[in-house]
Amino acid sequence: MKRALIIIGKFPECGRVKTRLCPPLTLESAAGLYRCMLYDRFEQVKALRDLGIDLIFAFTPSTAVFEEVPSCFNLSPQDEEDLGQVMANAFKETFRKGYDSVSLVDSDSITLPTEYIANCFNFLLDKTDIVIGPCLDGGWYLLGMREFQPNFFFSIPWSSSSVFSMTVQTARKHGLSVYILPIWYDVDSPSALLMLSKELAREQILAKRTKSFLLRPEIASALASWQQSSCI
């Protein structure tokens, strides 16, 4: 069985990533945080190579140059701007290369246990058509499939609280079997960023770049001020 995991991401340009975290972050610090999360995801999933899972980084814009991407990743530059089209293209291109199962994961659910990603491929191997990892905010952190399903990408309002439910509805509408992974959280809001900061403060191994970034005095101060003003 040929298996592939796609990491999807954007070039960490100021003002174009993680803008929903501003405030408490500035646009510049939001871009810095996004870069740390993306590279922490790279480091996390490298171990999946030992399980025979190929790694692909699908990114926008196609002209972007990323430094320090691990050499075990195949690069898949994408020309589209629409998130649904980018994901559809990434899946389609990968299946065309002869893979039997393909999963896509974001860089926002940075403390997601690696075994959740690995288990996705086990369920696909057991003939489940679609595997989905739901997020607390109504989105999903992972989507896996045994063959390309274009219907998932063009009728769903991305970045909304109905992404997960509509994805499941679409799968069932087309007669596809679905396995739902444990729920997790992604970092798309200040409250989720605060949750991440508290979780990483208790960890010694997870997301080292992101943890170091959040410990910077100016970042920690901004987050503490936001927490105080929001009475959380």
C-alpha positions in Angstrom: 0.0 0.0 0.0 1.4 3.4 -1.0 0.4 6.0 1.5 1.0 9.8 1.6 0.5 12.5 4.1 0.0 16.1 2.8 0.9 19.1 5.1 -0.9 22.1 3.7 0.4 25.6 4.4 1.0 29.1 3.3 4.1 31.2 3.1 4.2 33.0 6.5 3.8 36.5 5.1 2.9 39.3 7.5 -0.8 40.2 7.2 -1.7 37.0 5.3 -1.6 34.3 8.0 -3.2 34.0 11.4 -4.9 37.4 11.2 -7.7 36.2 13.5 -5.1 36.2 16.3 -4.7 40.0 16.0 -5.1 41.2 18.7 -3.6 40.1 21.0 -0.8 39.4 18.4 0.5 41.9 15.9 0.4 41.0 12.3 4.1 40.5 12.4 4.1 38.2 15.4 1.1 36.3 14.0 3.2 35.5 10.9 6.1 34.4 13.2 3.9 32.2 15.2 2.5 30.6 12.0 6.0 29.8 10.8 6.9 28.1 14.1 3.7 26.0 14.0 4.3 24.9 10.5 7.9 23.9 11.1 6.9 22.1 14.3 4.4 20.1 12.3 7.2 19.1 9.9 9.3 17.9 12.8 6.4 16.0 14.3 5.4 14.0 11.2 8.9 13.0 10.1 8.6 9.9 12.2 5.8 8.7 10.0 8.4 7.9 7.3 9.4 4.9 9.4 5.9 3.6 8.8 6.3 3.8 5.1 4.2 7.0 4.7 5.5 9.5 2.2 5.4 13.2 3.1 4.3 16.1 0.9 4.2 19.8 1.6 1.5 21.6 -0.5 1.9 25.3 -0.3 0.8 28.7 -1.6 1.9 30.8 -3.4 3.7 28.5 -5.8 6.6 31.0 -6.1 7.3 30.9 -2.4 10.7 29.7 -1.1 10.7 28.0 2.2 13.9 27.5 4.1 14.7 24.5 6.2 11.9 22.2 5.0 13.2 18.7 5.9 14.6 16.9 2.8 12.1 14.0 3.4 9.3 16.2 2.1 8.3 16.3 -1.5 7.2 19.9 -2.4 3.9 20.5 -4.1 3.6 24.3 -5.0 0.0 25.3 -5.7 -1.2 28.2 -7.9 -4.7 28.6 -6.6 -5.8 31.0 -3.9 -9.0 29.3 -2.8 -8.4 26.9 0.0 -10.8 24.3 -1.3 -9.2 24.3 -4.7 -5.7 24.1 -3.2 -6.7 21.0 -1.2 -8.5 19.4 -4.1 -5.4 19.9 -6.4 -3.1 18.5 -3.7 -5.2 15.3 -3.3 -5.7 14.9 -7.0 -2.0 15.3 -7.8 -1.0 12.8 -5.1 -3.5 10.1 -6.1 -2.4 10.5 -9.7 1.1 9.4 -8.5 -0.4 6.0 -7.6 -1.1 6.3 -3.9 -3.7 4.0 -2.4 -4.5 6.3 0.5 -3.9 10.0 1.1 -4.4 12.1 4.2 -4.1 15.9 4.6 -3.4 17.6 7.9 -3.1 21.3 8.8 -0.5 23.1 10.9 -3.0 24.6 13.3 -3.6 21.7 15.6 0.0 21.7 16.6 -0.3 19.5 19.8 -2.3 16.8 18.0 -1.0 13.3 19.0 1.0 11.8 16.1 -0.8 8.5 16.6 -4.1 10.1 15.5 -2.4 10.8 12.1 -0.9 7.3 11.9 -4.3 5.7 12.9 -6.0 7.4 10.0 -4.0 5.3 7.6 -5.0 2.1 9.5 -8.6 2.9 9.1 -8.2 3.6 5.4 -6.4 0.3 5.1 -9.4 -1.4 6.6 -11.5 -0.1 3.7 -13.0 3.0 5.4 -13.6 5.5 2.6 -13.1 8.7 4.6 -11.4 9.6 7.9 -12.0 13.0 9.5 -10.5 14.6 12.5 -12.9 17.2 14.0 -11.9 20.4 15.6 -13.5 22.0 18.6 -14.5 25.1 16.5 -16.5 23.0 14.0 -13.7 22.6 11.4 -11.5 19.6 10.9 -7.7 19.1 11.4 -7.4 16.0 9.1 -9.1 14.5 6.1 -8.1 11.1 4.7 -9.5 9.2 1.7 -8.8 6.0 -0.3 -9.6 7.7 -3.6 -10.0 11.3 -4.8 -13.4 12.7 -3.9 -13.8 16.1 -5.5 -17.2 16.8 -3.9 -15.6 17.6 -0.6 -13.9 20.8 -1.7 -16.3 23.0 -3.7 -19.6 23.2 -1.6 -18.3 23.8 1.9 -17.9 27.3 3.5 -14.3 27.1 4.6 -13.2 28.8 7.9 -16.8 28.3 9.3 -18.2 26.3 12.1 -20.0 24.0 9.8 -17.0 22.6 7.9 -16.9 19.3 9.8 -20.6 18.6 9.8 -21.0 19.5 6.1 -18.0 17.2 5.2 -19.6 14.3 7.0 -23.0 15.1 5.3 -21.3 15.1 1.9 -19.6 11.8 2.6 -22.8 10.1 3.6 -24.8 11.7 0.7 -22.4 9.9 -1.7 -22.6 6.6 0.2 -19.1 6.7 1.6 -18.1 5.1 4.9 -16.8 7.5 7.5 -14.6 7.1 10.6 -14.3 10.1 13.0 -11.1 10.6 14.9 -11.0 12.1 18.4 -11.8 15.8 18.6 -8.9 18.2 19.0 -8.4 21.9 18.9 -6.7 24.2 16.3 -5.3 27.6 16.9 -7.6 30.0 15.0 -8.7 32.3 17.9 -7.2 34.1 20.8 -8.9 31.7 23.3 -7.3 28.7 21.4 -4.0 30.5 21.4 -4.3 30.8 25.2 -5.1 27.1 25.5 -2.1 26.3 23.4 0.2 28.5 25.6 -1.0 26.7 28.7 -0.7 23.2 27.2 2.9 23.9 26.0 3.9 25.3 29.4 3.3 21.8 30.8 5.2 20.0 28.0 8.9 19.4 27.5 8.8 17.8 24.0 5.9 19.1 21.9 6.2 22.0 19.5 9.5 23.4 20.7 9.7 26.3 18.2 6.1 27.3 19.0 6.8 27.0 22.8 9.9 29.2 22.6 8.0 31.8 20.5 5.1 32.0 23.0 7.6 32.4 25.9 9.1 35.6 24.3 8.4 38.5 26.8 6.4 40.6 24.3 4.3 37.7 23.3 3.6 36.4 26.8 2.8 40.0 27.9 0.3 40.5 25.0 -1.4 37.2 25.7 -1.6 37.9 29.5 -3.1 41.4 28.8 -5.7 39.9 26.5 -6.6 37.3 29.0 -7.1 39.8 31.7 -9.2 42.2 29.6 -11.3 39.2 28.4 -11.7 37.9 32.0 -10.8 34.4 30.9 
